[in-house]
């Protein structure tokens, strides 16, 4: 999960907040929901749906360039104090779960459990009380922070996958709110109490709040194109899709898909070369 939080400059920050005491309780806003479209160099690179209410924050962000979809949910008690955070990480299409991550507040301790795609579980603790958890890939946090804290504020948050909490600063300069976490800075202009476009200068990302009036075009890159490994016309070889069942001595059985290529003029046994992929994105070519 740490790798997800650190990948590329597009990796942004999602902060889901709760009041940490009586002095912040009055700042809890009414419900706020919407959809942000993220752009970089004029191209749309991601989208994020969000919904915030006094007792719940839900986010769903998709960044096809990273092959990633991250769903998160944060729960608060009746005073707005952080109680529990949970997140699921999928591929961009959302049809393959890669892992999960939960944080539960237990007094002055945060209890953390992460689960990998293979079902391996890892547990740990982090000392301290926090206002919330920082998942990856979100820009809606800027809107939530700017709307929640109408005055200059510093709160402590736990980065997803981190082993310590970090201070998050919210500053207001006229109608602009600036949110800072370490070297990450983002800003948004608030009009009539509602945050609008978000700018992230470091990564040159702009996020526009969708007005809901126009139809949204399909987000490119959600599904990878199906590769075509057929032999082209006139090729000196043939290509056939094959599936090879694997029966290991220990563990579950599985199958490997592949392409069998043979010389077009072959009429008998021929030498064989077997190429097996490693980790990462690769093709049969």
Beta strands, then each sheet from edge to edge (+ up, - down):
strand 1: 13-15
strand 2: 32-40
strand 3: 43-53
strand 4: 56-63
strand 5: 68-76
strand 6: 82-90
strand 7: 97-106
strand 8: 109-116
strand 9: 121-127
strand 10: 132-136
strand 11: 153-159
strand 12: 165-173
strand 13: 176-181
strand 14: 184-191
strand 15: 194-200
strand 16: 205-209
strand 17: 237-246
strand 18: 254-263
sheet 1: 1+ 10- 11- 12+ 13- 14+ 15- 16+ 2- 3+ 4- 5+ 6- 7+ 8- 9+
sheet 2: 17+ 18-
end
